[in-house]
């Protein structure tokens, strides 16, 4: 199998020859890892490429500061993203975590949402994305299009989670307008990826907490599933065989049937601290594939290399020879993760398929 065939066959549960690895590290761990590789060179089989989204024309941060943050003081290093959300930096250890300021927190009318300077997406980057995809495909490598913070997260980052939850529970037009605005933009990006020919699209919308889902099934089914399905249907109308990957940290057991109904093909990251992969595979393994399952709150930071290896083998055994699992750490690897455990994960993926 080529790398691309191997990726698609794992996703579609039709067998595989090699297990790709996938992981990301904080800067301090990355430095240690690179130092290790310098003294101990090794081939690492990733087997997949990634491309970013289409271009967006965004309002200048100064405009948001003047209009929405006029009386606020921010820490050094704060940045304002394209949606107008101000991100104050966290600690060096949790560098990817920020304190978010919600520019729509005090809104009380639909008109304010309609007047808000949302990013304006255009198709200017589509030819470049298409060239990137063609380059990967020329090397027989599969390509994933990244669409993080797809709908729910982008909306609540602007409005504030509590406010948006209340809007949804009150069946407020404000929730309808805001979620539709964000969904329209997600649909445009997904369609662009499909036109470009990517093999899969990676959506990101955390709807789980450590021990429970973030909202009721009714709220998810009413407000989020139809919009996710609209985006997926739009992309699949262009490229019917495109694979849909859905990311949500935490416990999402009760929502998995809704993910499947919406058209999701792969669930990420399946945190073992929150869900049991064996149980999920037994219930949904004939309809859904998985990505993740190696705990970044447990075995990766606190286990031994042998425990990491045995966990990789155990989960791949559960998935079986048909595949359906891209085994990987469930999130960013933080400073406390030993380099030896990262190496153990990589070697376990390599050795399992030998």
Secondary structure, 3 states (H helix, E strand, C coil): CCHHHHHHHHHCCCCCCCCCCCCCECHHHHHHHHHHHHHCCCCCCCCEEEECCCCEECCCHHHHHHHHCCCCCCCCCCEECCCCCEEEECCCCCCCCEEEECCCCCCCCHHHHHHCCCCEECCCCHHHHHHHHHHHHHCCCEEEEEECCCCHHHHHHHHCHHHHHHHHHCCCHHHHHHHHHHHHHHHHHHHHHHHHCCCEEEEECCCEECCCECCCHHHHHHHHHHHHHHHHHHHHHHCCCCEEEEECCCECHHHHHHHHHHCCCEEEECCCCCCCHHHHHHHHCCCCEEEEEECCCCHHHHCCHHHHHHHHHHHHHHHCCCCCEEEEECCCECCCCCHHHHHHHHHHHHHHCC
